[in-house]
């Protein structure tokens, strides 16, 4: 996983949102163009009921254009979505979450031991009739693997369903590749893909064991990428992938506080690992690791892989 030298994050984020503002101004004539201005972004861990009296876990709160929103998790399906705070009846405690699938998963994947490499979810917890494809988009100046993504999109015609993929995206990749990000979101909106967005950190530092390096602000690495995804109209999932798949007890427990689960891999193709039933496959779609793409392309073209949504691995 390769990183790159960059300007300060604050400057890059400012440039990004200035660009968004210009885009909004240019399209202001369209009532369909949403304006997303995320402010006061903060982690929480509360329980509440929506208007349909469905129990939800509330893991983030933020303001947008004078309205407060929650990033929520369905504690049974583990799906995330944003909901206006006015549509949520917040409970005085979150004890109702303790027997849910979500709470059990958080507990399971934040327990000891805490290996330096590949902690967390690495394969399906039970026998599954398929595999899970995760695609890392680490910072890169190169164009993404378009033929690979187009091959995945073409599978929809054969399978008659949106193709489930999980994309581990960094904040810097989104900033440097807005057109490619738009293309991916467009494929999702047109039902070619069903994307699970995995937070892969903002900077993806590569020195001194990645996020374990001195001076790394882990909170910013997590939340800045979430905010960028939300600004794109996409809900971050409950998954986080550590750069280099390296973590420690402190970061795993911090992730648990944020309501997130570390996702690793037992089939990083470029490292020679083999795919088995229930594998979480790891390839890079940013053109920084072409071997993984070279290995998986024949499998996709010959219909050798039955891809499943990553949440089913839990």
C-alpha angles and dihedrals in degrees: 000000000000128000131188140218112266144176118262115301093236091057093047093049090048090051090049095052092043086055090050090049091053090050091050092049091050091051098036091118090071116084088199093067109099121213111219116192108167114201137166092019110186142163119246135164111208139136127232146156124244123218090276089055093248115152114241136181112229111210104163136027127195142156126242122181092338096313125107118225136186128216101222138193123209099227092213104041094026090222117147129219140157118251130182111252090233088065094055129080101207115213124225091240138013099230089118089071096059097089096042129108090247097055092045091051092050090051095045096051097044097055129108142299097071108198118194091232131050102354119171131025110005103155140002115298090226139019109298132187093232148009139267121240117209119184120197120215103190119172110293139158089212126092115259123260095275097173090053093051092044089052090053091049091050090058088073090074091058098040098038092221137085108275111246113228134158117221118201101205132185125211092238092053090054091049094049097041109042094147093051091045089053090050092054092048089048091054088052094049090049090052097246092116135031101203128199106197112218118195107235096179127266106260100019093211113207105194127088097011098317112259090012090070118115115266097023112141101218094187091057092045089058103036100041091058091046090053092051091051091049090049087057090054092252125127115228112233126231090261130100125184116204115224108255086008086267123141142138138215094273094055095042091053091045089052089052090054088054091053093247135129126217114237121199132164141246093195110052093163099200089057092056098255115149129231119243132170109296094018122153101223121209124202132153118241095185097082092248095108109032095169093074091052091047090054098046099043096077090049091054094043092049094046093242096140127066103202121211132190110268093235089068089066087073 
